[in-house]
């Protein structure tokens, strides 16, 4: 009889847990940063997880759809586009620091060189060769300010 009571009690607890819903994911802006309620920077998590939305969602214990909705609400764009812009800006910074395109591909989790080349073409409107030369010329120009 006691085993039957314990089994029923466990079933009730399981059903209650399934019925519970956690609060919706909320993100807040701190300057250019997008932060979770517990202080995690979404872009830092994106960089650590090769800019994969599902991996970032998992890192903050959220569903992909929750993360997508929260980023869309906070930025006006979806996470893929938000991460994409950040990654190409990081690529530009790495290029200015002297890294080659192949190194940038590896550092930022592009699937291959042509993936980076396609992103450069879409974002900057030029081939990766022209972009590389343009950035190198800027680095050599003493009058150019990176501020």
HELIX and SHEET records of a PDB file:
HELIX    1   1 UNK A    2  UNK A   19  1                                  18    
HELIX    2   2 UNK A   42  UNK A   48  1                                   7    
HELIX    3   3 UNK A   53  UNK A   59  1                                   7    
HELIX    4   4 UNK A   64  UNK A   75  1                                  12    
HELIX    5   5 UNK A   79  UNK A   96  1                                  18    
HELIX    6   6 UNK A  101  UNK A  107  1                                   7    
HELIX    7   7 UNK A  113  UNK A  124  1                                  12    
HELIX    8   8 UNK A  128  UNK A  140  1                                  13    
SHEET    1   A 2 UNK A  27  UNK A  30  0                                        
SHEET    2   A 2 UNK A  33  UNK A  36 -1                                        
END                                                                             
